[in-house]
């Protein structure tokens, strides 16, 4: 029997005083008085525990905000786009001027039965993740299969920038061949510049590395060697090496599957792909990019890497991540000597990326891509001032 029932029984049915019962059971007289009053008002219900839920929740979301979250979830899902809490929060902030935490969005999605429980997945921390530091530092490429309305199989070839996830070229083909891969690469290079390196799997349209030396280089390998582009290939049976382009293809196929009209021809499919690429590059926030930026924004905020087929092998290139100190200075060691480079107190404690080629140094804001300083290091000086007396620094 619970203490509540014992206390009430002693007072109501045994006729003992509330003070006596309080002393016997080691509780306050006021608590005994409340229990007795509650029993006389509610009867047996007084013995059931009451909910501790507050009567009012001033910080709770309004019904309109909850309805907006549910509506965004449905609209994004119907369009074949990501509809998780991250994406919904981005749309709320950018299009509806509403800030809602991810945990709150997740809670309301679960409450409305819009989240399907999934088994525990391998934690992200267990994966070895890499990302190019600059646009055009590495292009990933792969192709996948898409069926037309009559069941005909088509193949979609993608060239994707590793740093920004920017879709450089997405083309539909009856069948992807060596010449079509070369043509797509040349078109992307003409539009966006020549990359420093490429990363693909070991398909014969990309490389003959696993062909035992028969047939020599294919069309793409010959072109990359001519341009001085470093060609990288994943190890067999390791698709996660090209994971960014693989993930892009999943997103693309999910969006295509949500279209009410399945394409009847390769040209129809290409038209849908062009629409998707514009949405993906310029309008859709990307969860893997800083501040949920779009691929186009990330691709254009930093200088592009370039191949150097005829450069001096003695040239020393470095990419360094650092943080400006409280006095607005960063340090760099050159030829064994430490140099101090002034950036400005307004950028104190800002995370930056230093692009260093021998004595030429560019300091870039790590989050925004803004060029904070471009200078040629003077090895004879310790402190590299922001401005010279007779004009701006070089």
N, C-alpha and C positions, 0 to 999 in steps of 0.2 A: 504494500500500500504506500502511495506517495506521501511525502510530508504535507503537501497541500491538503490532501483528504484527511489526514490525521488531525491537522490543526482545526479544520472546519468541523469535523466530527466532535472534537473535544469541546468546542465552544457552543455549537448549535444543538447537538444531541445530548451531551453530558452536562451542559449548563455551567461549565466552568468559566471563570472570568478570563478576559482576553490577556490581562497582565500575567496571570498565572501560567497560561498556556505559552505565552511568549517566552517566559523564563525557562520553562521546562524544555522547550525545543530550541532554545538558543537563537531566537529571531526577535526582530523588533515588534513592539506592540502595534506600531502603525501598519506594518505588513500584515499582521493578523487581522487588523480591522478592515483592510482592503479586501482580503480574501473572504471574510465573512460577508461583507457588503456585496461582493461580486456573486457569491453563492446565492444569496437571497434574491438577487436580481436575475440571474441566469440559470439557476438550478445546476443540474449535472454538467452543463457546458463549462462551468467555472473551473472544472478539474482538467480541462484540455489546455495544452500550452497555446499561448497567443502568438500570432505572427509578429516578428520584430520589424517587419517592413514599415518604413515611414509612411505616414498618411499622405504626405505631399513630397514631391521630388522637384524642387525648383530648377535643378540642373538637367532634368531629363529633356530629351529631344521633343520638339513639338510634333504633333501628328502629321503636319505638312512635311516636315523634314524626313520623318520615317517613310511616308508615302513616296517622297522623292528618291530615297535610297532604293526602295523596292522597284520603282519605275525604271531607274537607271540600270539596275541589275537586269531587268527584263529586256530593256532596249539594247544593251550591249551584248547580251547573250543572243538575242535574235539576229544581231548583225554579225555574229561569229567572232566577236572581239572579246578580249579578256574582260572579265566582269568581277574580279576580286576586290577586296577592300582597298588595296592600293590605288587601283584605277578609278573606283567609285569616288574615293577621297579626292583624287586629282580633278575629276569632273565637277565635284561639288565646289571645290575652291576656285577653279578657273572659269566655270560657266554659271555658277549659281551663288557665288560670293558667300559660301557656307563652309566653315571649318569644322570637321568632325573627325575624331580620332579613329584609327584603324580598328581598335578593339571594340569601339561602340558600333561601327558599321558591321563588323563581324557578328556581334551579339544580336543585332536586329535581323541580319540575314538568317541566322540560325533560328531565331524566334519565329520567323515567318516560313520556316521550312524550305529555305532556298539554298541551303548548304548540304551537300551529300557527304556524310562521313567517309573518309578514306583511310585505309590501313596506314600504319606508320611507314614513312618513306625514309630512305637513306638520308642522313643529315647533310645539309649543304657544306658544312665544315669538313666533311670527309673527302670532298672533291678538290683536286688541284686545279685552280682556276688561273687563267692567264688572260691578259688583254693588252693589245698594242697601245703604246703611249700616244701615238699621233695618228691622224687620218692618213690613209694610203700607206701606212707602215706595213700592213698585211691585208690582203684581200682573200676572203674565203670563197670557195665555189663548190657547188654540188648541183645535182639535178634529181627530180622526183617525178612520179607518174601521176597523171590526172586523167580521168575518163570523161569523154564527151557524152552528150545526151544519148547517142546511139550505141554507147558502150565502147567506142573506139578509144584506144589508149594513146595519150599524148605525153610528152615529156617537157618539163619546165626547168630551164637552166637559170641558176641564180649566181650573181657575183655580189658579195656583201662585204662592206668595210668592217674589219675586225674591231677597230677602236670605237666607232660610233653606231654600229649596226645599220648604217645607211645602206639601203638597197640600191646598188649602182646599176644593175641590169637584171631584169627578170623577163625572160623570153620563152614563148611556147614554140615547140617543134614537134613534127610528127615523130621524129627520132633525133636525139642529141648525138651529133657526130663530131669528129675532130675539127673539121672546117667550121661547124657552127659554134663550137667553143671558142675557136680563134676569132671568129667574126664578132662574137659578143664581147670578148675581151678587148678587141681593138676599138669597138664602139664605146665601151665604158672608159677606156683610157683616153680617147679623144674628148670625152665629155668632162672627165674628172681628173685627168692627169695620170701619169704612169706610176704604179705602186712600187714600193721598195721590195716587196716580196709577195708571194702567193702561197696559199695553203689549201690543199685539196686532198681527197682520198687517192687511191691508186688505180682508179678507173683508166682504161686505155685511152680515153679521150683527153685525159689530163697528163698521163705519163706512161712511158714504156719501161719504167724502172723494174717492174716485176716480169717483164717479157723475156728475160734471159739475154738481153742485148740484140734480139732479132728485130730488124727493121729500123734501127737507129732511133733518133729523136722524132717525136711526132710534131705536128704543126705548132702546138702551144709551147712545147719545150724549146723549139727552135726560135720562136718569137721572144720568149723570155730571156734566152741566152743572148740574143742580139741586143736587147734593150738593157741588159745588165740587171734584170730582176731576179732576185733570189727565189728559187722554187723549192717549196717545202711540201712534203707529203706525209700523211699520217701513217702509222704502222698498220699493217693488216689487222682487221678485227678490233680496231679501236675507233669507233665512230664518234666518241665524245671529243676527240681531238678537234674535229670540225663541228663542235657542238652549236656554235652560234648560227651557222647557216642551216643546220639541221632544225634548230628551234624556229628559225624564220619560216622554214617550209611547213612546219606544223601549224604555225599561226596562219599562214597563207591558205593552207588546205581547209582549215576550220572556217575561215572567212568565205571561201568558195562554196563550201558545203551549205552555208546558210543562205546562199543566193536562191531566190525562188525559181529562176530560170537557168537551168544548166546549159552551158554553151554547146551549140550544135557543130561549130567548126573551130579550127585552130585560130582563125581570126577573131571569132567571138570570144574565145578564151583569152586571147591577148588583150582584147579591150577590157575584160574584167580584171586582168592582171595589172593593167595600167592604172585603173581606178584604185585598186588595192595598194599599189606602190605609192601613189600620191597620199592616200590616207595614212599608210604606215610611216612614211618618211616625214610628213609635214604636220599631221594632225593628231596622231595617236601617241600618248605618253608611253615611254618605255621604262619598265620597272628596273632594268639593269643599269640605267644611265643616271648620273647624278641629278638630283632635283626632279626626277621623272621627266627629263627633257625629251624632246623629239629627236630622232636620229639626225634630221637635217640641221637642227641647232647645234648639236654636238659636232657634226662633221665640219661645220663652217667656222667654229670658234677657235681652232688651233691651226697653226701652219701645217701643211701637208709634207709628209716624208717623201723622199724621191730616191730613185736608184742612182748610183754613181758608177757607171761602167768604166769610165776612164780616169777615175780619181787617183790621186797619189796614195799609195798604200801606207805611207807614213802618217797620213792625217788621222788624228785621234778624235773620235766622236764619243760623247757621253750624254746620257739623260739622267738627271739627278732630281730626286724629290726632296724638298727641304721646306723649312718654315722660317719666315723673316722674324728676327728677334725683336725685343721690345723697343730697341733704338732704331728700327727700320733698316737693319743691315743683315746681309747674308754673307757667309764666308765660302771661299773656294780655294782649294790647294792646287797650285800649278808649279811643276818642276820642283816639288818639295817645299815650296814656300806658300804660306797661308796669306790670302788676300781678302780684304773686306770690301764688299760691294754695297754702296748705298742705294736703297730703294725708296725710302721715305717713311716717316713715322706713321703716316696715314694708313700704311699697309702692315703695321706691326702685327705679328703673330699670324699672318696670312700664309696659308700653304701654297707653295709654288712648285713649278717644274722648271728646271734649268736645262736648256738645250745648248750643249757646249761642243763646238768644233774648233779644236786648237784654241786660239785666243778669242774667237768670236763667241759671244755669250748672249742668249736670249732668255729672259726671265718671264714666265707666263703664270698668271693666276690659275691655280689648279682647278678651281670650281667654275670660273666663268670663261677661261681661255683668253682673258685680256692680256695683251703684251704690256708688262710693267716696265721693262727696260731692255734695251738692245745696245750692247757696247762691245768694243774691242778691248780686251784686258791689257793694261800696261804692266808688264812683268817687273818693271823697276819700282813700282809704287805699291805700298801696302794697301792704302785706302783708295778705292776707286770712286771719286766723288760723283754726285748726280750731274753736276754742271761744271764746265770749265769757266774760268773768268771771262774769256773772250767769246763765249757762245755756248750752245748746248753740247752735251756730251755726245760722242759719236755713237 
